Amino acid sequence: MKKASDLFIECLEEEGVEYIFGVPGEENLDFLDSLSRSQKIKLILTRHEQGAGFMAATYGRHTGKTGVCLATLGPGATNFVTAAAYAQLGGMPMMMITGQKPIKKSKQGRFQILDVVAMMGPITKYTHQMASSDNIPSRVREAFRLAEEEKPGAVHIELPEDIADEHTESLPLKRSHSRRPTADVKSIREAVKALENAKAPVLVIGAGANRTMTSRMLLQFIEKTGIPFLTTQLGKGVIDERHPKFLGCAALSSGDFVHRAVEASDCIVNIGHDVIEKPPFFMQRGGPTVIHVSTKTAEVDPVYFPGIEVIGDIANAIWQMKEDIVPNGGWSFDHMLAYRKAEVEHTAPLAADTRFPIFPPHLVQQVRDAMPDDGIICLDNGVYKIWFARGYTAYRPNTVLLDNALATMGAGLPSAMMSAMVYPDRKVMAICGDGGFMMNSQEMETAVRLGLNLTVLILNDSSYGMIRWKQANMGFKDWGLTYGNPDFVKYAESYGAHGHRVESAAHLKELLAHTRDTPGVHLIDCPVDYSENDQILNIDIKKLSKEL
């Protein structure tokens, strides 16, 4: 007979779990004791459950394997809710394990007790309370299977104290081997026929295309056909954006140069589209043919109702289309590529503006110049996310981690910490607004304790800048969105990190190089000038692109 908590750890080891991130409570102590004897799984103690959840989700995003996090009952479990939604909407495999009071008999009344399983229901793929130690192997295997199956997401298991202390003869289950179904040959033929008959086809690369093999197949498809491509924010980096056929990233809702390029197309291949992102284009009756290539059928929406659907493994579908297609000598892409050229020409002088406080387009260019090809930037949420999505050239998949699904503040630092753990030999930078940084700033201590090498770049405007931008755009008075900040340099140093403050554009360049090349945790306090956000993003770009 084996103790249930020991069996639970053995099941996690069988799944290949490397880390458990979390803040344990007294209801987890059996589990914690069992974990202390594991030779394969390392506990990463964080300073808030939300940080643990964001780290577990980012582990899933980078590896495709389920990231695991741990919290106690009640307030520990409620602190997981945002991270659960982050993983669920963003398609990141993650498992949450929470404790609970004994369920067979308890002398503590309803103290700290919430129905956590019911609470997790709407924001996970699977949630389950363990009521018998004999079922641990099957429930853990099922949770991992669902977390990793397309579309990946969050799962939750509640392990009550008395169940964790039971004894059982059950044994862990082995992982199963499965392959995704391939797309139907007739749907491939129909899609290829539509492309061959088009005059100006275009590819839109979305969240679901951000998979290793899909990236390879897409590049081969683009090289053979010469069809231009654009990305959504979550599709950034699937193809190297230095490619001559790259049209841009749909970072704004509409009216950007890249949207005009899509409007000039008569056949749109939407690859890995996910309705959690704002649509990169709006369909209308009698508009261009839209081909939906994904692992699942399209969720129909007033602005999205594709005519042709190619359903199955995306990489295989693109390979089948590449093998079948005969490039059409009548295709014309010059007008689309002209929009991209105009965008680059508009951005270049802005990126060269060395004013202080730092101008966002210049900041984006400085960061790109400082980061190596495989360097990873992890963006929190704020108006700078639009500047980086539009202007930061991604060279490789998963080198620009931004969240355009839940779009939560507070995830930038934990996701950078996880990136530095998964890829210790690569340069990693968290890019946070002062508002988003302060939501999980306590994880600086975790980063220092783990001995990580990373830079935290704080864009400091002493306000919730994204909402302030929207407030100005709506014609409301500037009110209710400003605050004071700590001295970020001293704040970093109090955790044992290195603090730096930007004093000019030239100094920013020096600091980015210094922090990149010096081990340890670095924080850079960078004042930013957001005064022209509305003029550039809402007025100039729309006017210039419309005139083309």
ROLUM-74111 format. One record per residue (C-alpha): chain; residue number from 0; x, y, z. Coordinates in steps of 0.2 Angstrom, whole numbers, plus 2048, in hexadecimal, padded with zeros to 3 digits. Example, Ala and Ser with C-alpha at 12.3 -4.5 7.8 and 13.67 -1.06 7.14 Angstrom:
<vogus>
A,0,83E,7EA,827
A,1,844,7FB,824
</vogus>
This chain:
<vogus>
A,0,800,800,800
A,1,806,811,7FB
A,2,802,822,802
A,3,7F6,82C,7F6
A,4,801,83B,7F6
A,5,810,831,7F2
A,6,806,829,7E4
A,7,801,83A,7DD
A,8,813,840,7DC
A,9,818,82F,7D3
A,10,80A,833,7C6
A,11,811,844,7C3
A,12,822,83D,7C1
A,13,81B,830,7B4
A,14,814,840,7AB
A,15,826,847,7AA
A,16,822,856,7B6
A,17,832,85F,7BA
A,18,82C,86E,7C5
A,19,81D,872,7D0
A,20,81B,884,7D3
A,21,811,88A,7E2
A,22,80D,890,7F3
A,23,809,881,7FE
A,24,7FD,882,80D
A,25,7F9,876,81B
A,26,7ED,86C,811
A,27,7FB,868,805
A,28,808,861,812
A,29,806,84F,80E
A,30,809,853,7FB
A,31,817,85E,800
A,32,81F,850,80A
A,33,81E,844,7FC
A,34,825,851,7F0
A,35,834,853,7FB
A,36,839,842,7F7
A,37,838,843,7E4
A,38,848,842,7DB
A,39,840,848,7CB
A,40,835,857,7CF
A,41,83B,868,7D7
A,42,830,873,7E1
A,43,831,885,7DC
A,44,82A,88F,7EB
A,45,822,8A0,7E4
A,46,81C,8AF,7EE
A,47,80A,8AF,7E7
A,48,800,8A1,7DF
A,49,7FC,8AC,7D0
A,50,80F,8AC,7CC
A,51,810,899,7CE
A,52,801,897,7C2
A,53,809,8A3,7B5
A,54,819,89A,7B6
A,55,811,889,7B4
A,56,807,88F,7A5
A,57,817,896,79D
A,58,820,886,79F
A,59,811,87E,796
A,60,812,88B,788
A,61,825,888,785
A,62,825,875,787
A,63,814,86F,782
A,64,815,865,792
A,65,809,868,7A1
A,66,810,875,7AE
A,67,80A,871,7BF
A,68,806,87D,7CE
A,69,801,87A,7E0
A,70,7F6,884,7EC
A,71,7EC,881,7FB
A,72,7DA,882,7FD
A,73,7CF,892,7FE
A,74,7DA,8A2,7FB
A,75,7E8,898,7F4
A,76,7DC,890,7E7
A,77,7D3,8A1,7E3
A,78,7E5,8A9,7DF
A,79,7E6,89C,7D1
A,80,7D7,8A2,7C8
A,81,7DF,8AF,7BD
A,82,7EE,8A3,7B8
A,83,7E1,896,7B4
A,84,7D8,8A1,7A8
A,85,7E9,8A7,7A1
A,86,7ED,895,79D
A,87,7DC,890,797
A,88,7DA,89F,78B
A,89,7EC,89F,785
A,90,7EC,88C,781
A,91,7FA,888,78E
A,92,7FA,876,796
A,93,7F9,879,7A9
A,94,7F4,86E,7B8
A,95,7EF,876,7C9
A,96,7EF,86C,7D9
A,97,7E6,873,7E8
A,98,7E3,86C,7F9
A,99,7D3,86B,803
A,100,7CD,866,815
A,101,7C9,854,818
A,102,7B9,84F,80E
A,103,7B4,840,818
A,104,7B4,848,829
A,105,7BA,859,82F
A,106,7B9,863,83F
A,107,7BC,874,838
A,108,7AB,878,831
A,109,7AB,882,821
A,110,7BB,88C,826
A,111,7C4,891,815
A,112,7B9,885,80B
A,113,7B4,88A,7FA
A,114,7AD,87F,7EC
A,115,7BE,880,7E2
A,116,7B9,873,7D6
A,117,7A9,87C,7D1
A,118,7B3,88D,7D0
A,119,7C0,885,7C4
A,120,7B3,87E,7B9
A,121,7B0,88C,7AD
A,122,7C3,890,7AB
A,123,7CA,87F,7A9
A,124,7C9,870,79D
A,125,7C7,864,7AC
A,126,7C5,866,7BF
A,127,7C3,858,7CB
A,128,7C3,854,7DE
A,129,7CC,845,7E3
A,130,7C0,83A,7EE
A,131,7CA,82A,7EE
A,132,7DD,827,7ED
A,133,7DA,818,7E2
A,134,7D5,824,7D4
A,135,7E4,82F,7D4
A,136,7ED,827,7C6
A,137,7DE,828,7BA
A,138,7D9,83A,7BF
A,139,7EB,840,7BD
A,140,7EE,838,7AC
A,141,7DD,83F,7A6
A,142,7E1,850,7AC
A,143,7F2,850,7A3
A,144,7EA,849,793
A,145,7DD,857,792
A,146,7EA,865,797
A,147,7F5,860,788
A,148,7E8,85C,77B
A,149,7E4,869,76E
A,150,7DF,876,773
A,151,7EA,875,783
A,152,7E4,87D,793
A,153,7E2,87D,7A6
A,154,7DD,86E,7B0
A,155,7DA,86D,7C3
A,156,7DB,85F,7D0
A,157,7D6,861,7E2
A,158,7DF,856,7EF
A,159,7D6,856,800
A,160,7E1,853,810
A,161,7D9,842,814
A,162,7DA,83B,803
A,163,7ED,840,802
A,164,7EF,836,812
A,165,7E6,826,80C
A,166,7F0,816,806
A,167,7ED,80D,7F6
A,168,7F3,7FF,7EB
A,169,7F1,80A,7DB
A,170,7FF,80D,7CF
A,171,803,81B,7C3
A,172,7FD,81A,7B1
A,173,809,81B,7A2
A,174,806,82A,796
A,175,7FE,825,786
A,176,805,828,774
A,177,7F9,831,768
A,178,7FA,83B,758
A,179,7EE,848,753
A,180,7E2,844,744
A,181,7E8,84A,733
A,182,7DD,856,728
A,183,7D1,84E,71B
A,184,7D9,84D,70A
A,185,7C9,855,702
A,186,7CA,864,70D
A,187,7DC,866,708
A,188,7D7,866,6F6
A,189,7C9,872,6F8
A,190,7D5,87E,701
A,191,7E3,87D,6F5
A,192,7D6,87F,6E6
A,193,7D0,890,6EE
A,194,7E2,896,6F0
A,195,7E7,891,6DE
A,196,7D8,89B,6D8
A,197,7DB,8AA,6E3
A,198,7E4,8BA,6DD
A,199,7EB,8C0,6ED
A,200,7EB,8B3,6FB
A,201,7F2,8B6,70C
A,202,7F7,8AC,71C
A,203,7F1,8B1,72D
A,204,7FB,8A8,73B
A,205,7F2,8A6,74C
A,206,7F5,89F,75D
A,207,7F2,88D,758
A,208,800,88D,74B
A,209,80D,891,759
A,210,813,87F,759
A,211,825,879,754
A,212,820,86E,745
A,213,813,87A,73F
A,214,821,888,73E
A,215,82B,87D,732
A,216,81D,878,727
A,217,817,88A,725
A,218,828,890,720
A,219,829,883,713
A,220,818,887,70D
A,221,81C,89A,70C
A,222,82D,896,703
A,223,824,88B,6F6
A,224,815,897,6F3
A,225,81C,8A8,6F7
A,226,80B,8AD,6FF
A,227,80D,8BB,70C
A,228,809,8B8,71E
A,229,804,8C2,72E
A,230,802,8BD,740
A,231,7F7,8C0,74E
A,232,7FF,8C5,75F
A,233,800,8B3,764
A,234,806,8AD,753
A,235,816,8B8,755
A,236,826,8B0,750
A,237,81E,8A0,749
A,238,828,8A5,739
A,239,837,8B1,73A
A,240,830,8C2,737
A,241,83F,8C8,72D
A,242,838,8BD,71F
A,243,835,8C8,70F
A,244,822,8C2,70F
A,245,81E,8C8,721
A,246,810,8D4,721
A,247,810,8D9,734
A,248,807,8D4,744
A,249,7F5,8D8,747
A,250,7F7,8E1,757
A,251,7EA,8EF,756
A,252,7D8,8EA,753
A,253,7D6,8F2,742
A,254,7DD,8FF,736
A,255,7EF,8FB,737
A,256,7FA,8F8,727
A,257,7F9,8E6,72A
A,258,7E6,8E6,72A
A,259,7E6,8EF,719
A,260,7F1,8E1,712
A,261,7E4,8D4,718
A,262,7D6,8DF,710
A,263,7DF,8DE,700
A,264,7DE,8CB,6FF
A,265,7D1,8C0,6F7
A,266,7D5,8B0,700
A,267,7DB,8AF,713
A,268,7E2,89F,71A
A,269,7DF,8A1,72D
A,270,7EB,895,735
A,271,7E9,890,748
A,272,7DB,89E,74A
A,273,7D5,89F,75C
A,274,7C6,8AA,761
A,275,7CF,8AF,771
A,276,7D9,8BC,767
A,277,7D1,8CB,75F
A,278,7CD,8C7,74D
A,279,7DC,8CC,741
A,280,7CE,8CF,734
A,281,7BB,8D1,733
A,282,7B2,8C6,727
A,283,7A3,8CD,71D
A,284,797,8C4,711
A,285,79E,8C4,6FF
A,286,7AF,8C7,706
A,287,7BF,8BD,703
A,288,7BF,8AA,705
A,289,7C5,8A5,716
A,290,7CD,894,719
A,291,7CE,88E,72B
A,292,7DD,883,72F
A,293,7DD,87C,741
A,294,7DB,86D,74C
A,295,7C9,871,74F
A,296,7BB,879,745
A,297,7B8,88C,745
A,298,7AE,893,753
A,299,7A1,89E,749
A,300,7A0,8B0,74D
A,301,797,8BF,745
A,302,7A8,8C4,73D
A,303,7AF,8B2,73A
A,304,7A6,8A5,730
A,305,7B3,89C,725
A,306,7AE,893,715
A,307,7BB,886,714
A,308,7C1,87C,724
A,309,7D1,871,724
A,310,7D0,868,735
A,311,7DE,85D,73C
A,312,7F0,85F,741
A,313,7F5,870,73B
A,314,807,86C,736
A,315,801,85D,72C
A,316,7F3,867,724
A,317,800,874,71E
A,318,80C,867,718
A,319,7FD,85F,70E
A,320,7F9,870,706
A,321,80B,873,702
A,322,80C,862,6F9
A,323,7FC,865,6EF
A,324,7FD,877,6EA
A,325,804,87E,6DA
A,326,809,890,6DC
A,327,7FE,89C,6D1
A,328,808,8A7,6C5
A,329,7F9,8B3,6C6
A,330,7FB,8B7,6D9
A,331,7FF,8C9,6DD
A,332,806,8CE,6EE
A,333,80E,8DF,6EA
A,334,800,8E9,6F1
A,335,800,8DF,702
A,336,813,8E1,703
A,337,812,8F4,700
A,338,808,8F5,710
A,339,816,8ED,71A
A,340,823,8F8,711
A,341,818,907,717
A,342,817,901,729
A,343,82A,8FF,72A
A,344,82D,910,722
A,345,821,917,72F
A,346,829,90F,73E
A,347,83B,912,739
A,348,83C,925,73E
A,349,831,921,74E
A,350,83E,914,753
A,351,84C,920,751
A,352,844,92D,75D
A,353,850,92E,76B
A,354,845,939,777
A,355,845,937,78A
A,356,83A,930,792
A,357,83C,922,785
A,358,831,922,776
A,359,828,910,774
A,360,82D,90D,762
A,361,83F,911,767
A,362,83E,906,776
A,363,838,8F7,76B
A,364,847,8F9,75F
A,365,853,8FA,76D
A,366,84D,8EA,775
A,367,84D,8E1,764
A,368,85F,8E7,761
A,369,865,8E1,772
A,370,85D,8D0,772
A,371,865,8C1,768
A,372,85B,8B8,75B
A,373,855,8AB,768
A,374,853,8B7,776
A,375,842,8B7,77F
A,376,837,8C6,783
A,377,828,8C3,78F
A,378,81C,8D1,78F
A,379,810,8D6,79C
A,380,800,8DF,797
A,381,7FF,8F1,793
A,382,800,8FD,784
A,383,812,8F8,781
A,384,80C,8E7,77B
A,385,804,8EF,76C
A,386,815,8F8,768
A,387,81F,8E8,76A
A,388,812,8DD,760
A,389,813,8E9,752
A,390,825,8EE,752
A,391,830,8E0,75A
A,392,836,8D4,74D
A,393,834,8C2,753
A,394,841,8B6,74C
A,395,83C,8A6,754
A,396,82C,89E,75B
A,397,828,8A2,76D
A,398,835,8AF,76F
A,399,828,8BD,771
A,400,81D,8B7,77F
A,401,80E,8C2,781
A,402,7FC,8BE,787
A,403,7EF,8C3,77A
A,404,7E2,8B7,781
A,405,7DE,8BB,793
A,406,7EA,8CA,792
A,407,7ED,8CB,7A4
A,408,7F9,8D7,7AD
A,409,805,8CF,7B9
A,410,80B,8C0,7AE
A,411,81B,8C8,7A6
A,412,827,8C5,7B4
A,413,822,8B3,7B8
A,414,822,8AE,7A6
A,415,833,8B5,7A4
A,416,839,8AC,7B3
A,417,832,89C,7AC
A,418,83A,89F,79B
A,419,84B,8A2,7A4
A,420,849,891,7AD
A,421,844,887,79D
A,422,852,890,792
A,423,860,894,79E
A,424,86C,898,790
A,425,861,8A4,787
A,426,85E,8B7,78B
A,427,84E,8BB,793
A,428,845,8CB,796
A,429,835,8CF,79F
A,430,82D,8DF,798
A,431,820,8E6,7A4
A,432,817,8F6,7A7
A,433,818,8FD,7B9
A,434,806,8F8,7BC
A,435,808,8E6,7B6
A,436,819,8E4,7BF
A,437,813,8E8,7D0
A,438,805,8DB,7CF
A,439,812,8CD,7D1
A,440,822,8D7,7D5
A,441,824,8CC,7E4
A,442,82A,8BE,7D9
A,443,83B,8C8,7D7
A,444,840,8BF,7E7
A,445,83C,8AE,7DF
A,446,846,8B2,7D0
A,447,855,8B8,7DA
A,448,853,8A8,7E6
A,449,853,89D,7D6
A,450,863,8A5,7D0
A,451,85B,8AA,7BF
A,452,863,8B5,7B1
A,453,856,8C1,7AB
A,454,852,8D3,7A8
A,455,842,8DC,7AE
A,456,83F,8EB,7A3
A,457,832,8F6,7AC
A,458,829,904,7A1
A,459,825,911,7AD
A,460,817,91E,7AA
A,461,810,91D,7BC
A,462,7FF,919,7B5
A,463,7F4,90B,7AD
A,464,7FA,911,79C
A,465,7EF,906,791
A,466,7DF,90B,799
A,467,7E5,91D,799
A,468,7E7,91C,786
A,469,7D6,915,784
A,470,7CF,923,790
A,471,7D7,930,785
A,472,7D1,928,775
A,473,7BF,928,77B
A,474,7C0,93A,77F
A,475,7BF,938,792
A,476,7C9,943,79E
A,477,7D9,93C,7A4
A,478,7D4,936,7B5
A,479,7D5,927,7C2
A,480,7E4,91E,7BA
A,481,7F4,925,7C1
A,482,7FE,920,7D1
A,483,80F,921,7D9
A,484,81C,913,7D8
A,485,82A,90D,7E4
A,486,83C,911,7DF
A,487,83E,902,7D4
A,488,851,902,7D5
A,489,851,901,7E8
A,490,842,8F4,7E7
A,491,84C,8E9,7DC
A,492,85C,8EA,7E7
A,493,851,8E6,7F6
A,494,84E,8D5,7EE
A,495,860,8D2,7EA
A,496,85E,8D7,7D8
A,497,868,8E4,7CE
A,498,85E,8F4,7CB
A,499,861,901,7BD
A,500,858,911,7B8
A,501,858,917,7A6
A,502,85E,929,7A4
A,503,85E,92B,791
A,504,85B,921,781
A,505,86E,91E,77F
A,506,86E,918,791
A,507,860,90C,78E
A,508,86B,904,780
A,509,879,902,78C
A,510,86E,8FB,79A
A,511,866,8EE,78F
A,512,877,8E8,789
A,513,87E,8E8,79B
A,514,86F,8DE,7A3
A,515,86F,8D2,794
A,516,881,8CE,797
A,517,882,8CE,7AA
A,518,87B,8BF,7B4
A,519,86E,8C1,7C1
A,520,85D,8C9,7C2
A,521,85D,8DB,7BB
A,522,84F,8E8,7BC
A,523,84F,8F7,7B1
A,524,844,906,7B5
A,525,840,90E,7A4
A,526,836,91E,7A3
A,527,82A,91E,794
A,528,822,92C,78A
A,529,810,925,785
A,530,80A,937,780
A,531,809,933,76D
A,532,801,921,76F
A,533,7EF,927,76A
A,534,7F6,932,75B
A,535,801,925,754
A,536,7F7,915,757
A,537,7E5,91B,755
A,538,7E7,92A,748
A,539,7F7,92A,73E
A,540,7F8,917,73A
A,541,7E6,916,735
A,542,7E7,926,72A
A,543,7F8,921,721
A,544,7F2,90F,71E
A,545,7E2,915,717
A,546,7EA,921,70B
A,547,7F5,913,703
</vogus>
